[in-house]
């Protein structure tokens, strides 16, 4: 290049040899200056810049505020300061000493989006991979580029969303713990253990307590059992949580668990360990688990029918080809359903749902089994088999309905006892009606008494005495099962009678009793009638089931998938399951204060 410039110069000023010499001397100096690379200095951090090194070795400054990448020639204090001051003038809401240009509205939006992500149990990366791109696209199309530019400032990266969820989780926990400490009555616990997708056991705990004249339920914690899952490990996990949050076993009135030996073992179960430290605590077993166990008692004939039904369902469902062929057959026959349901012993409602579906598709299933020469194909031609199947479908539908009445939040001992006692009384009535050939309480067998449908046609048959005796035996067994449980309570003595008389004579209290729920009524008696109120709350505070824990395990499986199997899911679960909402405005203020220091 230098040679070319010299030639050009010589051609134009050959008469001025002295000027030519000057050009030849000056050009190397110009080229040396043009290739000089500026070096980074740590002092440039004060202008909110950091540095990256390119492949050719040149260093380029990057603005920490707007992420702008400047050229190497801008590595000079004056240019960096000029960029910072210009940016600061354009963003008056930027904290003077802050590093992140997030004002209150942008920060609030970041928290709100993170809250929605956690509530839906979605991956944290969805903020920057779907939510933000979708919002920017909609803003650009509907509101214009200005709105898109504003939305682009909302931080929704994976780490940011994780931090926001952690902040909200801590805030929710602080609120719940504060409510427990200030509660006028002792609280109760509901806890259960289950494994996640990575086969790591987790202990989930919910709490029920009194606040603002109401009984409330909320998520407390979910922590992994990293080694063994013995009763001592469960006890230590709960004890450590109490210690870290200024709680104690003296503040607990009752504990509800499932019937596993680790929880309710006679000698070294969790309940035994708890009562050793706090004898006043009532330890109860989930009534849903008792109900599910009680329904497994079947006479031999019914047990054989159930076994046959399960084998037939598995024969169809275990083969993808047979499953597709059966579905096509159902379509051709115009069936209401096209798919059989799997039976699962661990699912409380599974048995009733499977039996009802098989009975509804009995004709299609019988034809399919006959075409495939299955060993149980002739069973669906047997009238007695059909009658037993119809009865079992109805009785388990009734048991499922009872089970569902006791599920959900807010169920107390009194409500559960009412449902169970009413059902037990119905069983006695149903038995008497069946003995008199009255199947009104069992619509499916009642419809089949005179019409037994199978693949060969319709035939009329009577219900045999033996079958009626089998049904009566089953109803007797159900009525004798220990559905209910006793709660340890002290006998009513003279100190309660005075307050009871006052409540009975109060017109205001009588009106309140008629217009509110039992739990709300007694929560409002705390100040006027503390003695009897404390006794009444002993019935309403304890959990009756571990339904909330069972429900939370479904949420855990949604959150902790195979691709997120190393996630510590407690924060996500707390935000997703807690009824208490985080104080986002306070979290935003705290964040802004942190950035300004």
C-alpha positions as a printed NumPy array, in Angstrom:
array([[  0.   ,   0.   ,   0.   ],
       [  2.837,   2.354,   0.856],
       [  4.492,   1.647,  -2.5  ],
       [  1.215,   2.42 ,  -4.314],
       [  0.775,   5.725,  -2.493],
       [  4.35 ,   6.692,  -3.267],
       [  3.858,   5.995,  -6.952],
       [  0.64 ,   8.006,  -7.003],
       [  2.396,  10.886,  -5.352],
       [  5.373,  10.697,  -7.69 ],
       [  3.107,  10.853, -10.69 ],
       [  1.443,  14.019,  -9.515],
       [  4.346,  16.002,  -8.079],
       [  7.5  ,  14.843,  -9.834],
       [  8.715,  18.413,  -9.945],
       [  8.514,  18.706,  -6.161],
       [ 10.979,  16.081,  -4.933],
       [ 11.124,  17.547,  -1.419],
       [  7.384,  17.051,  -0.875],
       [  7.655,  13.458,  -2.075],
       [ 10.188,  12.689,   0.602],
       [  7.782,  14.059,   3.228],
       [  4.964,  11.821,   2.051],
       [  7.136,   8.725,   2.181],
       [  8.21 ,   9.55 ,   5.72 ],
       [  4.727,  10.468,   7.047],
       [  2.756,   7.51 ,   5.647],
       [  4.345,   4.841,   7.891],
       [  3.502,   6.997,  10.899],
       [ -0.144,   7.259,   9.834],
       [ -0.44 ,   3.515,   9.344],
       [  1.18 ,   2.818,  12.692],
       [ -1.332,   5.089,  14.434],
       [ -4.287,   3.518,  12.591],
       [ -3.38 ,  -0.012,  13.759],
       [ -2.769,   0.939,  17.404],
       [ -5.126,  -0.912,  19.781],
       [ -6.443,   0.692,  22.941],
       [ -6.159,  -1.279,  26.173],
       [ -8.825,  -1.835,  28.828],
       [ -8.389,  -0.267,  32.238],
       [-10.243,  -1.281,  35.393],
       [-10.951,   2.396,  35.981],
       [-13.503,   2.283,  33.167],
       [-15.879,   0.327,  35.395],
       [-16.927,   3.626,  36.992],
       [-18.612,   4.478,  33.692],
       [-20.62 ,   1.229,  33.872],
       [-18.6  ,  -0.649,  31.258],
       [-17.05 ,  -4.084,  31.101],
       [-14.763,  -5.546,  28.458],
       [-14.65 ,  -8.457,  26.014],
       [-11.758,  -9.643,  23.886],
       [-12.367, -10.408,  20.215],
       [-10.678, -13.181,  18.236],
       [ -8.106, -10.787,  16.8  ],
       [ -7.061,  -9.791,  20.329],
       [ -8.732,  -6.358,  20.325],
       [-10.624,  -5.314,  23.438],
       [-14.103,  -3.785,  23.122],
       [-16.148,  -2.095,  25.857],
       [-19.716,  -3.259,  26.624],
       [-22.183,  -1.063,  28.453],
       [-23.598,  -2.763,  31.548],
       [-26.759,  -0.71 ,  31.261],
       [-27.884,  -1.032,  27.653],
       [-25.591,  -3.922,  26.547],
       [-24.232,  -1.785,  23.697],
       [-20.913,  -3.05 ,  22.291],
       [-18.633,  -0.153,  21.324],
       [-15.523,  -0.198,  19.13 ],
       [-11.969,  -0.453,  20.398],
       [-11.457,   3.233,  19.594],
       [-14.07 ,   4.096,  22.234],
       [-11.805,   2.805,  25.014],
       [-11.168,   6.292,  26.264],
       [-12.499,   7.889,  29.468],
       [-14.068,  10.824,  27.626],
       [-16.009,   8.64 ,  25.172],
       [-17.169,   6.189,  27.821],
       [-18.295,   8.996,  30.089],
       [-20.118,  10.669,  27.222],
       [-22.023,   7.425,  26.49 ],
       [-22.974,   6.989,  30.148],
       [-24.167,  10.581,  30.622],
       [-26.196,  10.435,  27.429],
       [-27.818,   7.203,  28.517],
       [-28.532,   8.596,  31.961],
       [-30.191,  11.674,  30.494],
       [-32.453,   9.462,  28.376],
       [-33.435,   7.317,  31.365],
       [-34.284,   9.617,  34.279],
       [-35.702,   6.718,  36.314],
       [-32.342,   4.914,  36.34 ],
       [-30.926,   4.689,  39.87 ],
       [-27.858,   6.956,  40.031],
       [-25.621,   4.177,  41.318],
       [-27.462,   1.194,  39.877],
       [-26.292,  -1.283,  37.273],
       [-29.661,  -2.496,  35.947],
       [-31.99 ,  -0.002,  34.24 ],
       [-35.219,  -1.454,  35.614],
       [-37.785,   1.021,  36.89 ],
       [-40.65 ,   0.145,  39.195],
       [-43.174,  -0.799,  36.506],
       [-40.712,  -2.958,  34.586],
       [-39.592,  -4.713,  37.765],
       [-43.203,  -5.27 ,  38.823],
       [-44.001,  -6.762,  35.418],
       [-41.039,  -9.105,  35.794],
       [-42.383, -10.367,  39.131],
       [-45.945, -10.716,  37.852],
       [-44.866, -12.798,  34.849],
       [-42.66 , -14.98 ,  37.068],
       [-45.647, -15.463,  39.381],
       [-47.801, -16.663,  36.476],
       [-45.042, -19.01 ,  35.291],
       [-44.751, -20.541,  38.762],
       [-48.529, -20.818,  39.167],
       [-48.706, -22.854,  35.963],
       [-45.657, -24.962,  36.894],
       [-43.848, -24.058,  33.668],
       [-40.05 , -24.088,  33.091],
       [-38.293, -20.86 ,  33.994],
       [-36.876, -20.58 ,  30.485],
       [-40.354, -20.066,  29.053],
       [-40.114, -16.388,  30.014],
       [-37.41 , -15.618,  27.454],
       [-38.279, -18.326,  24.94 ],
       [-42.048, -17.827,  24.667],
       [-43.644, -15.226,  26.944],
       [-41.402, -12.291,  26.055],
       [-41.163, -13.002,  22.288],
       [-44.947, -13.392,  22.151],
       [-45.494, -10.157,  24.076],
       [-43.075,  -8.277,  21.822],
       [-44.727,  -9.611,  18.701],
       [-48.202,  -8.633,  19.895],
       [-47.003,  -5.194,  21.032],
       [-45.332,  -4.545,  17.675],
       [-48.376,  -5.558,  15.649],
       [-51.017,  -3.831,  17.743],
       [-49.328,  -0.984,  19.632],
       [-46.277,  -0.238,  17.507],
       [-42.511,  -0.284,  17.896],
       [-42.527,   2.148,  20.835],
       [-44.544,  -0.274,  22.976],
       [-42.359,  -3.128,  21.81 ],
       [-39.281,  -1.227,  22.937],
       [-40.723,  -0.704,  26.4  ],
       [-41.678,  -4.357,  26.812],
       [-38.239,  -5.476,  25.657],
       [-36.798,  -3.964,  28.844],
       [-38.632,  -6.474,  31.085],
       [-36.027,  -8.985,  32.357],
       [-37.331, -12.551,  31.953],
       [-34.221, -14.687,  31.645],
       [-34.038, -18.121,  33.257],
       [-31.973, -16.879,  36.21 ],
       [-34.149, -13.796,  36.638],
       [-37.375, -15.806,  36.776],
       [-35.757, -18.217,  39.259],
       [-34.72 , -15.309,  41.476],
       [-38.188, -13.78 ,  41.324],
       [-39.837, -17.092,  42.28 ],
       [-37.405, -17.528,  45.161],
       [-38.176, -14.021,  46.431],
       [-41.925, -14.65 ,  46.265],
       [-41.554, -18.049,  47.931],
       [-39.67 , -16.535,  50.859],
       [-42.277, -13.789,  51.178],
       [-45.153, -16.3  ,  51.182],
       [-43.408, -18.464,  53.776],
       [-42.773, -15.431,  55.985],
       [-46.472, -14.524,  55.832],
       [-47.637, -18.048,  56.696],
       [-45.161, -18.397,  59.569],
       [-46.209, -15.01 ,  60.943],
       [-49.85 , -16.115,  60.818],
       [-49.005, -19.334,  62.64 ],
       [-47.156, -17.491,  65.391],
       [-49.949, -14.979,  65.857],
       [-52.782, -17.518,  65.585],
       [-55.064, -17.554,  68.647],
       [-55.316, -21.364,  68.459],
       [-52.899, -24.192,  67.825],
       [-52.434, -25.339,  64.238],
       [-52.551, -28.826,  62.717],
       [-50.307, -30.519,  60.155],
       [-50.953, -32.771,  57.201],
       [-47.931, -34.574,  55.816],
       [-47.082, -37.309,  53.36 ],
       [-44.063, -38.609,  51.467],
       [-43.676, -39.483,  47.799],
       [-40.941, -39.866,  45.168],
       [-40.391, -37.555,  42.216],
       [-39.391, -38.381,  38.649],
       [-35.753, -38.783,  39.752],
       [-36.839, -41.311,  42.423],
       [-35.942, -38.859,  45.182],
       [-38.335, -38.909,  48.13 ],
       [-39.942, -35.629,  49.189],
       [-41.864, -34.79 ,  52.341],
       [-44.752, -32.398,  51.763],
       [-46.456, -30.611,  54.677],
       [-49.623, -28.502,  54.763],
       [-50.922, -26.518,  57.72 ],
       [-54.396, -25.558,  58.989],
       [-54.732, -22.579,  61.339],
       [-57.035, -19.814,  62.525],
       [-56.767, -16.278,  61.158],
       [-59.291, -13.428,  61.03 ],
       [-62.133, -15.546,  62.426],
       [-61.567, -18.178,  59.754],
       [-59.874, -21.549,  59.486],
       [-57.325, -21.465,  56.684],
       [-55.198, -24.097,  54.979],
       [-51.922, -23.516,  53.2  ],
       [-48.746, -25.095,  51.889],
       [-45.93 , -25.143,  54.446],
       [-42.938, -26.847,  52.847],
       [-41.692, -29.619,  50.572],
       [-38.196, -30.905,  51.264],
       [-36.252, -33.905,  49.951],
       [-35.321, -36.878,  52.116],
       [-31.824, -37.203,  50.722],
       [-30.873, -40.478,  52.435],
       [-33.288, -42.836,  54.179],
       [-37.013, -42.295,  54.612],
       [-37.402, -43.56 ,  58.168],
       [-39.686, -42.01 ,  60.754],
       [-36.697, -40.393,  62.458],
       [-35.723, -38.703,  59.17 ],
       [-39.232, -37.329,  58.728],
       [-39.315, -36.119,  62.327],
       [-35.919, -34.404,  61.969],
       [-36.978, -32.65 ,  58.766],
       [-40.076, -31.18 ,  60.409],
       [-38.172, -30.35 ,  63.595],
       [-35.435, -28.505,  61.664],
       [-38.039, -26.499,  59.793],
       [-39.708, -25.529,  63.073],
       [-36.369, -24.485,  64.539],
       [-35.411, -22.363,  61.526],
       [-38.783, -20.563,  61.554],
       [-39.258, -20.052,  65.313],
       [-42.049, -22.635,  65.573],
       [-42.415, -25.433,  68.12 ],
       [-44.335, -28.654,  68.68 ],
       [-46.197, -26.948,  71.527],
       [-47.997, -24.887,  68.866],
       [-49.305, -28.034,  67.104],
       [-52.626, -29.615,  68.053],
       [-52.896, -32.522,  65.587],
       [-51.03 , -34.368,  62.844],
       [-52.67 , -36.297,  59.986],
       [-50.706, -38.82 ,  57.898],
       [-51.358, -41.846,  55.728],
       [-51.309, -45.379,  57.125],
       [-47.762, -46.3  ,  56.089],
       [-45.631, -47.952,  58.799],
       [-43.093, -45.133,  58.643],
       [-45.846, -42.727,  59.667],
       [-48.044, -44.742,  62.018],
       [-45.838, -47.654,  63.032],
       [-46.762, -48.936,  66.481],
       [-43.258, -48.834,  67.954],
       [-41.167, -46.361,  65.978],
       [-43.509, -44.565,  63.595],
       [-43.55 , -40.832,  63.096],
       [-46.657, -40.506,  65.265],
       [-44.948, -42.283,  68.155],
       [-41.893, -40.021,  67.917],
       [-44.057, -36.906,  67.84 ],
       [-46.109, -37.912,  70.861],
       [-42.924, -38.715,  72.759],
       [-41.949, -35.032,  72.573],
       [-45.47 , -33.586,  72.625],
       [-48.003, -35.959,  74.249],
       [-50.864, -33.49 ,  73.708],
       [-50.736, -33.849,  69.903],
       [-53.504, -35.947,  68.303],
       [-52.154, -38.224,  65.547],
       [-54.804, -39.357,  63.046],
       [-54.803, -41.477,  59.933],
       [-56.138, -40.227,  56.6  ],
       [-59.771, -41.284,  56.369],
       [-59.511, -41.618,  52.58 ],
       [-56.858, -44.306,  52.965],
       [-59.095, -46.169,  55.417],
       [-61.994, -45.862,  53.013],
       [-59.899, -47.158,  50.111],
       [-58.732, -50.168,  52.141],
       [-62.265, -50.951,  53.289],
       [-63.565, -51.094,  49.726],
       [-61.084, -53.84 ,  48.84 ],
       [-63.037, -56.42 ,  50.869],
       [-64.917, -58.534,  48.307],
       [-66.716, -61.909,  48.438],
       [-64.978, -64.636,  46.368],
       [-67.379, -64.387,  43.407],
       [-67.003, -60.624,  43.131],
       [-63.24 , -60.851,  43.532],
       [-63.156, -63.349,  40.662],
       [-65.223, -61.056,  38.433],
       [-62.937, -58.111,  39.207],
       [-59.868, -60.224,  38.423],
       [-61.388, -61.301,  35.098],
       [-62.275, -57.723,  34.166],
       [-58.753, -56.485,  34.924],
       [-57.204, -59.286,  32.851],
       [-59.468, -58.473,  29.893],
       [-58.675, -54.761,  30.101],
       [-54.945, -55.451,  30.3  ],
       [-55.172, -57.809,  27.322],
       [-56.552, -54.99 ,  25.185],
       [-54.484, -52.117,  26.571],
       [-51.086, -53.839,  26.859],
       [-50.808, -54.198,  23.088],
       [-50.79 , -51.064,  20.973],
       [-52.083, -53.041,  17.97 ],
       [-54.97 , -54.628,  19.883],
       [-55.81 , -51.264,  21.423],
       [-56.079, -49.647,  17.97 ],
       [-58.149, -52.533,  16.577],
       [-60.52 , -52.348,  19.552],
       [-60.931, -48.585,  19.122],
       [-61.78 , -49.036,  15.447],
       [-64.294, -51.727,  16.358],
       [-65.986, -49.367,  18.823],
       [-66.151, -46.634,  16.169],
       [-67.776, -49.013,  13.689],
       [-70.337, -50.09 ,  16.286],
       [-71.134, -46.486,  17.22 ],
       [-70.079, -46.932,  20.849],
       [-70.262, -44.139,  23.373],
       [-66.637, -44.843,  24.379],
       [-63.684, -46.047,  22.365],
       [-61.05 , -46.624,  25.046],
       [-60.889, -48.931,  28.084],
       [-59.423, -47.565,  31.331],
       [-56.464, -49.1  ,  33.136],
       [-57.01 , -50.374,  36.666],
       [-54.644, -49.085,  39.364],
       [-54.743, -50.184,  43.005],
       [-53.074, -47.014,  44.238],
       [-55.717, -44.757,  42.72 ],
       [-58.749, -44.457,  44.963],
       [-61.355, -44.022,  42.22 ],
       [-59.828, -46.387,  39.677],
       [-61.842, -49.518,  40.485],
       [-65.234, -47.858,  40.084],
       [-64.262, -46.042,  36.898],
       [-62.846, -49.197,  35.273],
       [-65.914, -51.299,  36.134],
       [-68.322, -48.661,  34.823],
       [-66.412, -48.338,  31.553],
       [-66.227, -52.12 ,  31.037],
       [-69.952, -52.495,  31.712],
       [-70.737, -49.719,  29.233],
       [-68.558, -51.439,  26.583],
       [-69.377, -55.053,  27.499],
       [-70.881, -55.903,  24.086],
       [-67.926, -54.507,  22.144],
       [-65.437, -56.152,  24.512],
       [-67.19 , -59.53 ,  24.293],
       [-67.119, -59.426,  20.475],
       [-63.447, -58.403,  20.444],
       [-62.444, -61.181,  22.863],
       [-64.422, -63.724,  20.853],
       [-62.697, -62.72 ,  17.611],
       [-59.301, -63.102,  19.31 ],
       [-60.324, -66.394,  20.971],
       [-59.524, -65.096,  24.434],
       [-60.053, -67.448,  27.389],
       [-62.498, -65.024,  29.063],
       [-64.634, -64.433,  25.965],
       [-67.46 , -66.619,  27.251],
       [-67.632, -64.744,  30.587],
       [-69.509, -61.861,  28.981],
       [-72.167, -64.341,  27.794],
       [-72.781, -65.471,  31.366],
       [-75.844, -63.66 ,  32.847],
       [-74.607, -64.014,  36.415],
       [-71.243, -62.522,  35.448],
       [-73.037, -59.54 ,  33.869],
       [-75.227, -59.034,  36.957],
       [-72.233, -59.095,  39.313],
       [-70.373, -56.686,  37.012],
       [-73.4  , -54.358,  36.994],
       [-73.715, -54.455,  40.787],
       [-69.992, -53.809,  41.321],
       [-70.067, -50.902,  38.869],
       [-72.913, -49.315,  40.86 ],
       [-71.613, -49.966,  44.368],
       [-68.134, -48.675,  43.535],
       [-69.658, -45.621,  41.886],
       [-71.419, -44.972,  45.217],
       [-68.158, -45.501,  47.111],
       [-66.367, -43.127,  44.736],
       [-69.05 , -40.501,  45.353],
       [-68.528, -40.871,  49.101],
       [-64.777, -40.6  ,  48.608],
       [-65.14 , -37.407,  46.597],
       [-67.341, -35.859,  49.292],
       [-64.441, -36.161,  51.715],
       [-61.835, -34.847,  49.291],
       [-60.846, -31.234,  48.834],
       [-59.828, -28.564,  51.269],
       [-61.676, -27.479,  54.381],
       [-63.181, -30.876,  55.244],
       [-63.338, -31.341,  59.012],
       [-64.033, -34.321,  61.251],
       [-67.69 , -33.511,  61.783],
       [-68.443, -33.267,  58.058],
       [-66.582, -36.491,  57.295],
       [-68.386, -38.327,  60.103],
       [-71.754, -37.146,  58.802],
       [-71.055, -38.474,  55.298],
       [-69.755, -41.804,  56.577],
       [-72.574, -42.457,  59.046],
       [-75.196, -41.576,  56.446],
       [-73.584, -44.   ,  53.981],
       [-73.444, -46.795,  56.551],
       [-77.148, -46.365,  57.291],
       [-77.902, -46.474,  53.566],
       [-76.086, -49.797,  53.256],
       [-78.499, -51.411,  55.737],
       [-81.473, -50.085,  53.755],
       [-80.   , -51.237,  50.446],
       [-79.485, -54.735,  51.84 ],
       [-83.137, -55.022,  52.891],
       [-84.34 , -53.812,  49.485],
       [-82.111, -56.26 ,  47.629],
       [-83.455, -59.16 ,  49.697],
       [-86.942, -58.181,  48.437],
       [-85.769, -58.133,  44.783],
       [-85.752, -54.331,  44.827],
       [-82.642, -53.073,  43.01 ],
       [-83.723, -49.435,  42.829],
       [-80.462, -48.318,  44.476],
       [-78.463, -50.182,  41.824],
       [-79.766, -48.969,  38.451],
       [-77.415, -51.082,  36.311],
       [-78.376, -54.497,  37.724],
       [-81.97 , -53.316,  38.02 ],
       [-81.957, -52.714,  34.272],
       [-80.404, -56.126,  33.72 ],
       [-82.759, -58.14 ,  35.924],
       [-85.182, -58.642,  33.08 ],
       [-82.812, -57.953,  30.195],
       [-79.348, -59.469,  30.099],
       [-77.621, -58.202,  26.965],
       [-74.76 , -60.055,  25.374],
       [-73.438, -60.76 ,  21.902],
       [-76.004, -63.503,  21.371],
       [-79.075, -61.359,  22.09 ],
       [-81.428, -60.588,  24.975],
       [-82.643, -63.066,  27.503],
       [-84.762, -62.882,  30.645],
       [-83.326, -64.372,  33.828],
       [-84.128, -64.075,  37.527],
       [-81.593, -63.064,  40.173],
       [-80.564, -66.198,  42.001],
       [-80.806, -66.512,  45.76 ],
       [-77.089, -67.182,  45.877],
       [-76.334, -63.931,  44.068],
       [-78.609, -61.938,  46.371],
       [-76.821, -63.503,  49.341],
       [-73.456, -62.512,  47.843],
       [-74.619, -58.904,  47.476],
       [-76.001, -58.904,  51.027],
       [-72.692, -60.256,  52.356],
       [-70.767, -57.521,  50.574],
       [-73.033, -54.778,  51.922],
       [-72.657, -56.219,  55.428],
       [-68.869, -56.167,  55.116],
       [-68.89 , -52.571,  53.936],
       [-71.106, -51.521,  56.87 ],
       [-68.771, -53.223,  59.347],
       [-65.581, -51.669,  58.008],
       [-63.836, -49.135,  60.28 ],
       [-64.44 , -46.132,  58.045],
       [-64.446, -43.702,  60.955],
       [-61.91 , -42.915,  63.641],
       [-62.153, -41.53 ,  67.149],
       [-60.55 , -38.238,  68.118],
       [-59.182, -38.012,  71.635],
       [-61.105, -35.296,  73.461],
       [-61.684, -34.51 ,  77.087],
       [-65.101, -34.983,  78.655],
       [-67.305, -31.913,  78.917],
       [-67.298, -30.712,  82.507],
       [-68.701, -27.823,  84.518],
       [-66.351, -25.163,  83.145],
       [-67.9  , -25.601,  79.681],
       [-71.517, -25.676,  80.813],
       [-71.621, -22.025,  81.879],
       [-70.528, -20.783,  78.46 ],
       [-72.805, -23.232,  76.657],
       [-75.805, -21.871,  78.539],
       [-74.829, -18.289,  77.654],
       [-74.496, -19.153,  73.968],
       [-77.86 , -20.935,  73.954],
       [-79.614, -17.929,  75.455],
       [-78.017, -15.376,  73.111],
       [-80.236, -14.38 ,  70.181],
       [-77.244, -12.868,  68.389],
       [-75.29 , -16.117,  68.625],
       [-78.277, -18.15 ,  67.476],
       [-78.653, -15.957,  64.4  ],
       [-74.929, -16.217,  63.676],
       [-75.095, -19.986,  64.07 ],
       [-77.867, -20.225,  61.458],
       [-76.17 , -17.967,  58.898],
       [-72.538, -19.156,  59.02 ],
       [-70.638, -22.41 ,  58.853],
       [-69.778, -24.259,  62.044],
       [-66.072, -23.503,  61.763],
       [-66.675, -19.78 ,  61.18 ],
       [-69.154, -19.625,  64.058],
       [-66.713, -21.051,  66.57 ],
       [-63.786, -18.982,  65.291],
       [-65.806, -15.883,  66.166],
       [-66.352, -17.008,  69.783],
       [-62.686, -16.712,  70.705],
       [-63.038, -13.507,  72.712],
       [-66.431, -14.047,  74.377],
       [-66.326, -17.752,  75.123],
       [-62.651, -18.835,  75.102],
       [-63.099, -22.075,  77.071],
       [-65.8  , -23.714,  74.991],
       [-64.35 , -22.194,  71.814],
       [-60.999, -23.847,  72.416],
       [-62.761, -27.148,  72.85 ],
       [-64.792, -26.686,  69.672],
       [-61.714, -25.824,  67.605],
       [-60.193, -29.145,  68.643],
       [-62.71 , -30.692,  66.227],
       [-62.23 , -28.255,  63.351],
       [-58.463, -27.665,  63.295],
       [-57.28 , -31.278,  62.686],
       [-57.005, -32.519,  59.112],
       [-59.188, -35.489,  58.192],
       [-57.364, -36.54 ,  55.025],
       [-54.003, -36.146,  53.302],
       [-55.775, -34.993,  50.147],
       [-53.764, -31.76 ,  49.877],
       [-50.488, -33.68 ,  49.999],
       [-51.687, -36.154,  47.38 ],
       [-52.741, -33.26 ,  45.182],
       [-49.395, -31.524,  45.66 ],
       [-47.527, -34.605,  44.399],
       [-49.316, -34.212,  41.071],
       [-48.107, -30.627,  40.975],
       [-44.574, -31.781,  41.797],
       [-44.622, -34.216,  38.872],
       [-45.764, -31.407,  36.566],
       [-42.955, -29.131,  37.769],
       [-40.14 , -31.653,  38.12 ],
       [-40.11 , -33.409,  34.752],
       [-37.396, -35.587,  33.222],
       [-35.776, -32.517,  31.715],
       [-35.878, -30.705,  35.072],
       [-35.067, -33.643,  37.338],
       [-32.371, -31.734,  39.274],
       [-34.619, -28.809,  40.103],
       [-35.1  , -27.906,  43.764],
       [-38.847, -27.602,  43.481],
       [-39.905, -26.224,  46.886],
       [-40.006, -22.57 ,  45.797],
       [-41.965, -23.369,  42.646],
       [-44.402, -25.569,  44.579],
       [-44.96 , -22.945,  47.271],
       [-45.794, -20.238,  44.743],
       [-47.954, -22.655,  42.728],
       [-49.885, -24.098,  45.686],
       [-49.982, -21.363,  48.315],
       [-53.231, -19.516,  48.838],
       [-51.323, -16.601,  50.332],
       [-50.202, -14.171,  47.642],
       [-46.759, -12.546,  47.747],
       [-46.469,  -8.809,  48.386],
       [-44.949,  -8.001,  45.012],
       [-44.984,  -4.248,  45.596],
       [-42.813,  -4.693,  48.7  ],
       [-40.462,  -7.049,  46.872],
       [-40.08 ,  -4.472,  44.096],
       [-39.267,  -1.74 ,  46.61 ],
       [-36.688,  -3.956,  48.285],
       [-35.06 ,  -4.729,  44.943],
       [-34.835,  -1.067,  44.047],
       [-33.268,  -0.241,  47.391],
       [-30.691,  -2.979,  46.891],
       [-29.787,  -1.594,  43.465],
       [-29.371,   1.907,  44.827],
       [-26.746,   0.863,  47.355]])
